[in-house]
Amino acid sequence: VLNRPEAAGCQVLVAGNNFGCGSSREHAPWALLDYGIRAVISTGIADIFRGNSLKNGLVPVVVDADTHAWLLANPGAEVTVDVERRELRLPGGKVVGFPIDGFSRTCLLNGVDQLGFLLSQSDAISRF
């Protein structure tokens, strides 16, 4: 699907339920990131894949079945994934919230991974 001409330049992948199941290595999100994908939208994302994605800067977005069905029926629709607000914005103004834990959100917004976050706290760690 990603090699189809109409997918050129797309940064959001709309995937089936339980996406990433069986992808217990970081190679799965790395491959998507290398392809230019920055977010995956699904009705369910496997836990290990979700964790690896968040650690590597790929945003996993879980939405309800109706939103997912709309996205599948409207390929190429331009959407906005707003990590700060934890929102997916669709054409026409519909806004759908999605879950993301606070630490992962902070890391994504600051462009750091777990180690980068710890290194940014080196002064506080030294004082402790």
C-alpha positions, -999 to 999 in steps of 0.1 A, spaced: 0 0 0 28 24 9 44 20 -26 12 31 -44 16 65 -62 -13 81 -43 5 74 -11 36 93 -21 44 119 6 18 107 31 29 108 67 -1 91 83 -9 54 79 -45 43 86 -42 6 96 -64 -23 107 -73 -33 142 -45 -46 165 -19 -31 143 17 -41 151 7 -74 168 37 -97 165 61 -67 160 80 -70 192 112 -54 178 120 -17 172 125 -25 135 88 -22 128 84 15 138 119 22 124 108 9 90 76 31 90 97 62 101 122 55 74 94 54 49 82 89 61 53 78 82 50 99 114 17 85 128 -3 53 127 -41 55 132 -61 24 141 -89 12 164 -63 -8 183 -25 -9 184 -5 -38 200 11 -28 233 47 -36 224 45 -19 191 29 11 208 58 13 233 85 9 206 67 35 185 66 61 212 102 55 221 112 62 185 90 92 176 62 74 158 28 85 171 2 57 177 -33 71 174 -62 50 186 -96 61 174 -132 48 176 -147 26 149 -167 53 132 -137 76 128 -116 47 115 -143 38 90 -145 74 78 -107 75 73 -108 43 53 -136 56 32 -117 88 25 -82 79 15 -60 109 10 -80 131 34 -57 156 52 -57 152 89 -38 168 118 -23 148 146 -19 172 175 2 155 201 1 185 224 -37 185 226 -40 147 221 -64 153 192 -69 141 157 -85 168 135 -104 157 104 -116 178 75 -148 196 82 -138 203 118 -144 170 136 -120 166 165 -113 131 180 -93 127 212 -67 100 215 -48 86 245 -11 91 250 7 90 284 22 122 297 59 111 296 57 100 260 38 132 251 66 153 267 93 134 249 75 137 215 69 174 220 106 180 229 120 157 202 138 135 227 138 98 237 140 84 272 178 89 274 175 124 260 150 133 286 173 119 314 203 138 300 182 170 301 178 164 338 215 160 345 217 192 367 188 180 389 203 145 391 237 160 401 221 181 428 203 150 442 
